[in-house]
Every structure is written in structure tokens, then in C-alpha cells.
Amino acid sequence: MLEGAATIAAVTAMLLGALQTAGDLNNGMSRALLLVEPRRLRVLGTQLLISLSLGAGVGTAAALLADTSQAVLGRLDLPAASIVTVGLGTTAAAALCGLLGAAAGVLLRNAALAACVIVLWSYAAEPFISTLSYSLYTYLPGGARESLVRHVSAHHHLPPPLAGGLILAGYAIAAALAAALTFTRRDLT
């Protein structure tokens, strides 16, 4: 149940980040922001930071709700240290996914397209890739997220949580840099 909550939190954070940045580009809010603050990198940095924070909030809420529901149902089968580790991993994964989604929103510029790409990638492409080659999947954002939240499987090997966090952070930072390059060069008229 904790791993399912982590997946839902990560995808929700990506969608919220993408909808926030792409929505600002679609409805002209970015132009209005740039009239007040003409430094584009500062505006984009603020939007990315908001998405990162929003993702952390979504991840924390998901971890707390999953833990609480398992405690109420009497199904807490993990030791307390593991519950805390999985909760922290869920929060970190959702925060990084929020940043990744916000960057995708800037790159794609269309909120509906960004949402479709995120949902298709998360629920169709990555699971399909995992059936073809699980070792390749572990280095994709979904596999990195799974290892960050300490997904345990008897059939598959995932990297340690720190490695998963670094892989996911690498994706988020690379996407944010690409979004920064795109946003500073894009005509917003």
C-alpha cells in the first residue's frame, strides 16, 4: 500500500507541476509575471521551486495517509524505521517528480499535452519497458522512484535508495536546465 501511495503521489506531483507551468504559459500569466519581474530565470526558478514544494507536500500527505490507513486496518507489517524511510523516500520522490513535471510543462507548453505525456509515460511506457528489460527500467524515472521508496521485490533487483534518488534528481535537474534554456529563448507574445 505504501508503494502504491508513492506512485500516485509522484504522478500527481508531476501533473500538478506541469499544469502549473504550462497553464501559466497558456493563459498569459507568464507574460504578466515578466512585466513585474523581467528576469526570466528568476520567474522560472520560482515556478520550479513552487512545484518542488508542492510535490513535497503531496508526497508527505500520501505517506501519512498510507501509514494511517494501514495502522487503522492493522496491517502495519513494516518496522517503524522502515516506515519512516519509505515515508521520506515518498516525499523526496514526489518533490523531484513535481520539479520534473514543471519542467515538462515548460518544455511542452501545452497543459493537456503535458498531462497526456506524463500519464502515458508513467502508466504505459515505463511498465511496458519494465516487462522488456527490468534492468533498463531501474534507470528510468519510475524505477528510480521505486528504489527511492525502497520497493522490495523477490523477482527484481533495484539500486539502493540513495542511487535511485540521485538518478531521479539527475532527471529532474536535466529537465529543469532544458526548461531554463527553452524559457529564456522562447517568444512569449
FENNORPE-V22971 format. One line per field, one symbol per residue. ss: DSSP state (H for helix, E for strand, - for the rest). phi: phi as a letter, one per 30 degrees, with the letter a starting at -180 (. if undefined). psi: psi as a letter, one per 40 degrees, with the letter a starting at -180 (. if undefined). Layout:
ss = ???
phi = ???
psi = ???
//
This chain:
ss = -HHHHHHHHHHHHHHHHHHHHHHHHH--HHHHHHHH---HHHHHHHHHHHHHHHHHHHHHHHHHHHHHHHHHH------HHHHHHHHHHHHHHHHHHHHHHHHHHHHH--HHHHHHHHHHHHHHHHHHHHHH-HHHH---HHHHHHHH------------HHHHHHHHHHHHHHHHHHHHHHHHH----
phi = .dddddddddddddddddddddddddciddddddddbdddddddeddddddddddddddddddddddddddddicdccdeddddddddddddddddddddddddddddicddddddddddddcbddddddddadddedccedddddddcidcbdcbccddedddddddddddddddddddddddcddcd
psi = ddddddddddddddddddddddddddeeddddddddgehdddddddddddddddddddddddddddddddddeffgeiidddddddddddddddddddddddddddddehddddddddddddedddddddddhddddeeiddddddddefhhheeihiiiddddddddddddddddddddddddeihe.
//
